[in-house]
């Protein structure tokens, strides 16, 4: 049984700071000091798939893969290939699959790109929320909202949003949030009226500190 990433693969991360210019450094690392599961291990793959199948049996219809850019896409795809179809007993159509979207933070500053994760499902498109905030601040910028030259995801693979718990707390310079109610309402309305991607609408609560 081999569930942790071999020390040999972690050697680069152990001797260099986290570098977003090297795939092996990004994906074979102890992110935030956490142990790194060895996704190429059949034990890890089968255990993860077993847990997802338990969720499916319980009626779960979709999942978000957090920090997906720190996992090898082929490892995730192998795990997802072992997940059963959604149960018709819960009202799903025959052969319905789990809805999956991956957290791949890509603003063209990393060697990891969103198209690597297209075969898994949708991918978050953080550039959309950035450009939307620019557009609400200056309406003339809305005509440039979708910019494939900036590497934005294809329309059928983009998971879009105005804000997330992270952007509300840590990326406030380029983010709309409930803290700006007028602009936020405009941003949500424009997103829902726009045809690009799969939209997520946030339901937030007040917080005084980022850790809340």
Secondary structure, DSSP 8 states (H G I E B T S, - for coil): ---B--TTTTHHHHHS---TT-HHHHHSS-GGG---B-TTSHHHHHHHHHHHHHHHHTT--EEEETTGGGS-HHHHHHHHHT-----GGGT--TT---EEEE----SSSSS--GGGGTTTSEEE-HHHHHHHHHHHHSGGGGGGS--GGGT---TTTEEEES--HHHHHH-GGG---TTSHHHHHHHHHHHHHS-SSEEE-------SSTT-
